[in-house]
Amino acid sequence: MNEQPMTLRETAKGMAVRAGILGVGGIAISGLVVSVAMKAASGLLRAFVGLFLLLVTGGLMTYEARKMQRKLAESL
């Protein structure tokens, strides 16, 4: 158990390696999280656009149906 004390160069090299590994890992995990978040946002946006178009179409159909009812009521 007579280990030699680490030199400043070895300590700095070990810290640089650890920092590099953590940096690359952090970038990879951040990229994964952003990718999942963007997919979720895309899905939500599509759902909201679909709901909006459905509401607009329903409103237009109601308007047209009432217009036809008024025309029929006037013609009688």
Phi and psi in radians as a Rosetta constraint file:
Dihedral C 1 N 2 CA 2 C 2 CIRCULARHARMONIC -1.717 0.35
Dihedral N 2 CA 2 C 2 N 3 CIRCULARHARMONIC 1.249 0.35
Dihedral C 2 N 3 CA 3 C 3 CIRCULARHARMONIC -1.425 0.35
Dihedral N 3 CA 3 C 3 N 4 CIRCULARHARMONIC 2.506 0.35
Dihedral C 3 N 4 CA 4 C 4 CIRCULARHARMONIC -1.352 0.35
Dihedral N 4 CA 4 C 4 N 5 CIRCULARHARMONIC 2.453 0.35
Dihedral C 4 N 5 CA 5 C 5 CIRCULARHARMONIC -1.132 0.35
Dihedral N 5 CA 5 C 5 N 6 CIRCULARHARMONIC 2.545 0.35
Dihedral C 5 N 6 CA 6 C 6 CIRCULARHARMONIC -1.219 0.35
Dihedral N 6 CA 6 C 6 N 7 CIRCULARHARMONIC 2.459 0.35
Dihedral C 6 N 7 CA 7 C 7 CIRCULARHARMONIC -1.434 0.35
Dihedral N 7 CA 7 C 7 N 8 CIRCULARHARMONIC 2.913 0.35
Dihedral C 7 N 8 CA 8 C 8 CIRCULARHARMONIC -1.086 0.35
Dihedral N 8 CA 8 C 8 N 9 CIRCULARHARMONIC -0.646 0.35
Dihedral C 8 N 9 CA 9 C 9 CIRCULARHARMONIC -1.136 0.35
Dihedral N 9 CA 9 C 9 N 10 CIRCULARHARMONIC -0.772 0.35
Dihedral C 9 N 10 CA 10 C 10 CIRCULARHARMONIC -1.125 0.35
Dihedral N 10 CA 10 C 10 N 11 CIRCULARHARMONIC -0.705 0.35
Dihedral C 10 N 11 CA 11 C 11 CIRCULARHARMONIC -1.114 0.35
Dihedral N 11 CA 11 C 11 N 12 CIRCULARHARMONIC -0.785 0.35
Dihedral C 11 N 12 CA 12 C 12 CIRCULARHARMONIC -1.123 0.35
Dihedral N 12 CA 12 C 12 N 13 CIRCULARHARMONIC -0.714 0.35
Dihedral C 12 N 13 CA 13 C 13 CIRCULARHARMONIC -1.113 0.35
Dihedral N 13 CA 13 C 13 N 14 CIRCULARHARMONIC -0.767 0.35
Dihedral C 13 N 14 CA 14 C 14 CIRCULARHARMONIC -1.084 0.35
Dihedral N 14 CA 14 C 14 N 15 CIRCULARHARMONIC -0.712 0.35
Dihedral C 14 N 15 CA 15 C 15 CIRCULARHARMONIC -1.170 0.35
Dihedral N 15 CA 15 C 15 N 16 CIRCULARHARMONIC -0.682 0.35
Dihedral C 15 N 16 CA 16 C 16 CIRCULARHARMONIC -1.145 0.35
Dihedral N 16 CA 16 C 16 N 17 CIRCULARHARMONIC -0.701 0.35
Dihedral C 16 N 17 CA 17 C 17 CIRCULARHARMONIC -1.124 0.35
Dihedral N 17 CA 17 C 17 N 18 CIRCULARHARMONIC -0.801 0.35
Dihedral C 17 N 18 CA 18 C 18 CIRCULARHARMONIC -1.094 0.35
Dihedral N 18 CA 18 C 18 N 19 CIRCULARHARMONIC -0.746 0.35
Dihedral C 18 N 19 CA 19 C 19 CIRCULARHARMONIC -1.104 0.35
Dihedral N 19 CA 19 C 19 N 20 CIRCULARHARMONIC -0.689 0.35
Dihedral C 19 N 20 CA 20 C 20 CIRCULARHARMONIC -1.120 0.35
Dihedral N 20 CA 20 C 20 N 21 CIRCULARHARMONIC -0.772 0.35
Dihedral C 20 N 21 CA 21 C 21 CIRCULARHARMONIC -1.102 0.35
Dihedral N 21 CA 21 C 21 N 22 CIRCULARHARMONIC -0.783 0.35
Dihedral C 21 N 22 CA 22 C 22 CIRCULARHARMONIC -1.142 0.35
Dihedral N 22 CA 22 C 22 N 23 CIRCULARHARMONIC -0.654 0.35
Dihedral C 22 N 23 CA 23 C 23 CIRCULARHARMONIC -1.116 0.35
Dihedral N 23 CA 23 C 23 N 24 CIRCULARHARMONIC -0.837 0.35
Dihedral C 23 N 24 CA 24 C 24 CIRCULARHARMONIC -1.137 0.35
Dihedral N 24 CA 24 C 24 N 25 CIRCULARHARMONIC -0.743 0.35
Dihedral C 24 N 25 CA 25 C 25 CIRCULARHARMONIC -1.091 0.35
Dihedral N 25 CA 25 C 25 N 26 CIRCULARHARMONIC -0.720 0.35
Dihedral C 25 N 26 CA 26 C 26 CIRCULARHARMONIC -1.111 0.35
Dihedral N 26 CA 26 C 26 N 27 CIRCULARHARMONIC -0.723 0.35
Dihedral C 26 N 27 CA 27 C 27 CIRCULARHARMONIC -1.128 0.35
Dihedral N 27 CA 27 C 27 N 28 CIRCULARHARMONIC -0.744 0.35
Dihedral C 27 N 28 CA 28 C 28 CIRCULARHARMONIC -1.113 0.35
Dihedral N 28 CA 28 C 28 N 29 CIRCULARHARMONIC -0.802 0.35
Dihedral C 28 N 29 CA 29 C 29 CIRCULARHARMONIC -1.180 0.35
Dihedral N 29 CA 29 C 29 N 30 CIRCULARHARMONIC -0.707 0.35
Dihedral C 29 N 30 CA 30 C 30 CIRCULARHARMONIC -1.089 0.35
Dihedral N 30 CA 30 C 30 N 31 CIRCULARHARMONIC -0.731 0.35
Dihedral C 30 N 31 CA 31 C 31 CIRCULARHARMONIC -1.071 0.35
Dihedral N 31 CA 31 C 31 N 32 CIRCULARHARMONIC -0.709 0.35
Dihedral C 31 N 32 CA 32 C 32 CIRCULARHARMONIC -1.133 0.35
Dihedral N 32 CA 32 C 32 N 33 CIRCULARHARMONIC -0.767 0.35
Dihedral C 32 N 33 CA 33 C 33 CIRCULARHARMONIC -1.115 0.35
Dihedral N 33 CA 33 C 33 N 34 CIRCULARHARMONIC -0.767 0.35
Dihedral C 33 N 34 CA 34 C 34 CIRCULARHARMONIC -1.114 0.35
Dihedral N 34 CA 34 C 34 N 35 CIRCULARHARMONIC -0.701 0.35
Dihedral C 34 N 35 CA 35 C 35 CIRCULARHARMONIC -1.082 0.35
Dihedral N 35 CA 35 C 35 N 36 CIRCULARHARMONIC -0.799 0.35
Dihedral C 35 N 36 CA 36 C 36 CIRCULARHARMONIC -1.140 0.35
Dihedral N 36 CA 36 C 36 N 37 CIRCULARHARMONIC -0.715 0.35
Dihedral C 36 N 37 CA 37 C 37 CIRCULARHARMONIC -1.123 0.35
Dihedral N 37 CA 37 C 37 N 38 CIRCULARHARMONIC -0.681 0.35
Dihedral C 37 N 38 CA 38 C 38 CIRCULARHARMONIC -1.190 0.35
Dihedral N 38 CA 38 C 38 N 39 CIRCULARHARMONIC -0.656 0.35
Dihedral C 38 N 39 CA 39 C 39 CIRCULARHARMONIC -1.121 0.35
Dihedral N 39 CA 39 C 39 N 40 CIRCULARHARMONIC -0.739 0.35
Dihedral C 39 N 40 CA 40 C 40 CIRCULARHARMONIC -1.121 0.35
Dihedral N 40 CA 40 C 40 N 41 CIRCULARHARMONIC -0.755 0.35
Dihedral C 40 N 41 CA 41 C 41 CIRCULARHARMONIC -1.116 0.35
Dihedral N 41 CA 41 C 41 N 42 CIRCULARHARMONIC -0.681 0.35
Dihedral C 41 N 42 CA 42 C 42 CIRCULARHARMONIC -1.102 0.35
Dihedral N 42 CA 42 C 42 N 43 CIRCULARHARMONIC -0.765 0.35
Dihedral C 42 N 43 CA 43 C 43 CIRCULARHARMONIC -1.104 0.35
Dihedral N 43 CA 43 C 43 N 44 CIRCULARHARMONIC -0.745 0.35
Dihedral C 43 N 44 CA 44 C 44 CIRCULARHARMONIC -1.134 0.35
Dihedral N 44 CA 44 C 44 N 45 CIRCULARHARMONIC -0.713 0.35
Dihedral C 44 N 45 CA 45 C 45 CIRCULARHARMONIC -1.100 0.35
Dihedral N 45 CA 45 C 45 N 46 CIRCULARHARMONIC -0.749 0.35
Dihedral C 45 N 46 CA 46 C 46 CIRCULARHARMONIC -1.086 0.35
Dihedral N 46 CA 46 C 46 N 47 CIRCULARHARMONIC -0.704 0.35
Dihedral C 46 N 47 CA 47 C 47 CIRCULARHARMONIC -1.120 0.35
Dihedral N 47 CA 47 C 47 N 48 CIRCULARHARMONIC -0.754 0.35
Dihedral C 47 N 48 CA 48 C 48 CIRCULARHARMONIC -1.161 0.35
Dihedral N 48 CA 48 C 48 N 49 CIRCULARHARMONIC -0.703 0.35
Dihedral C 48 N 49 CA 49 C 49 CIRCULARHARMONIC -1.137 0.35
Dihedral N 49 CA 49 C 49 N 50 CIRCULARHARMONIC -0.737 0.35
Dihedral C 49 N 50 CA 50 C 50 CIRCULARHARMONIC -1.087 0.35
Dihedral N 50 CA 50 C 50 N 51 CIRCULARHARMONIC -0.745 0.35
Dihedral C 50 N 51 CA 51 C 51 CIRCULARHARMONIC -1.122 0.35
Dihedral N 51 CA 51 C 51 N 52 CIRCULARHARMONIC -0.733 0.35
Dihedral C 51 N 52 CA 52 C 52 CIRCULARHARMONIC -1.066 0.35
Dihedral N 52 CA 52 C 52 N 53 CIRCULARHARMONIC -0.803 0.35
Dihedral C 52 N 53 CA 53 C 53 CIRCULARHARMONIC -1.126 0.35
Dihedral N 53 CA 53 C 53 N 54 CIRCULARHARMONIC -0.637 0.35
Dihedral C 53 N 54 CA 54 C 54 CIRCULARHARMONIC -1.116 0.35
Dihedral N 54 CA 54 C 54 N 55 CIRCULARHARMONIC -0.757 0.35
Dihedral C 54 N 55 CA 55 C 55 CIRCULARHARMONIC -1.146 0.35
Dihedral N 55 CA 55 C 55 N 56 CIRCULARHARMONIC -0.735 0.35
Dihedral C 55 N 56 CA 56 C 56 CIRCULARHARMONIC -1.105 0.35
Dihedral N 56 CA 56 C 56 N 57 CIRCULARHARMONIC -0.770 0.35
Dihedral C 56 N 57 CA 57 C 57 CIRCULARHARMONIC -1.112 0.35
Dihedral N 57 CA 57 C 57 N 58 CIRCULARHARMONIC -0.733 0.35
Dihedral C 57 N 58 CA 58 C 58 CIRCULARHARMONIC -1.105 0.35
Dihedral N 58 CA 58 C 58 N 59 CIRCULARHARMONIC -0.713 0.35
Dihedral C 58 N 59 CA 59 C 59 CIRCULARHARMONIC -1.133 0.35
Dihedral N 59 CA 59 C 59 N 60 CIRCULARHARMONIC -0.713 0.35
Dihedral C 59 N 60 CA 60 C 60 CIRCULARHARMONIC -1.131 0.35
Dihedral N 60 CA 60 C 60 N 61 CIRCULARHARMONIC -0.705 0.35
Dihedral C 60 N 61 CA 61 C 61 CIRCULARHARMONIC -1.142 0.35
Dihedral N 61 CA 61 C 61 N 62 CIRCULARHARMONIC -0.701 0.35
Dihedral C 61 N 62 CA 62 C 62 CIRCULARHARMONIC -1.116 0.35
Dihedral N 62 CA 62 C 62 N 63 CIRCULARHARMONIC -0.761 0.35
Dihedral C 62 N 63 CA 63 C 63 CIRCULARHARMONIC -1.045 0.35
Dihedral N 63 CA 63 C 63 N 64 CIRCULARHARMONIC -0.819 0.35
Dihedral C 63 N 64 CA 64 C 64 CIRCULARHARMONIC -1.132 0.35
Dihedral N 64 CA 64 C 64 N 65 CIRCULARHARMONIC -0.689 0.35
Dihedral C 64 N 65 CA 65 C 65 CIRCULARHARMONIC -1.127 0.35
Dihedral N 65 CA 65 C 65 N 66 CIRCULARHARMONIC -0.735 0.35
Dihedral C 65 N 66 CA 66 C 66 CIRCULARHARMONIC -1.181 0.35
Dihedral N 66 CA 66 C 66 N 67 CIRCULARHARMONIC -0.639 0.35
Dihedral C 66 N 67 CA 67 C 67 CIRCULARHARMONIC -1.093 0.35
Dihedral N 67 CA 67 C 67 N 68 CIRCULARHARMONIC -0.728 0.35
Dihedral C 67 N 68 CA 68 C 68 CIRCULARHARMONIC -1.172 0.35
Dihedral N 68 CA 68 C 68 N 69 CIRCULARHARMONIC -0.657 0.35
Dihedral C 68 N 69 CA 69 C 69 CIRCULARHARMONIC -1.081 0.35
Dihedral N 69 CA 69 C 69 N 70 CIRCULARHARMONIC -0.752 0.35
Dihedral C 69 N 70 CA 70 C 70 CIRCULARHARMONIC -1.105 0.35
Dihedral N 70 CA 70 C 70 N 71 CIRCULARHARMONIC -0.720 0.35
Dihedral C 70 N 71 CA 71 C 71 CIRCULARHARMONIC -1.096 0.35
Dihedral N 71 CA 71 C 71 N 72 CIRCULARHARMONIC -0.762 0.35
Dihedral C 71 N 72 CA 72 C 72 CIRCULARHARMONIC -1.153 0.35
Dihedral N 72 CA 72 C 72 N 73 CIRCULARHARMONIC -0.679 0.35
Dihedral C 72 N 73 CA 73 C 73 CIRCULARHARMONIC -1.182 0.35
Dihedral N 73 CA 73 C 73 N 74 CIRCULARHARMONIC -0.630 0.35
Dihedral C 73 N 74 CA 74 C 74 CIRCULARHARMONIC -1.231 0.35
Dihedral N 74 CA 74 C 74 N 75 CIRCULARHARMONIC -0.577 0.35
Dihedral C 74 N 75 CA 75 C 75 CIRCULARHARMONIC -1.352 0.35
Dihedral N 75 CA 75 C 75 N 76 CIRCULARHARMONIC -0.288 0.35
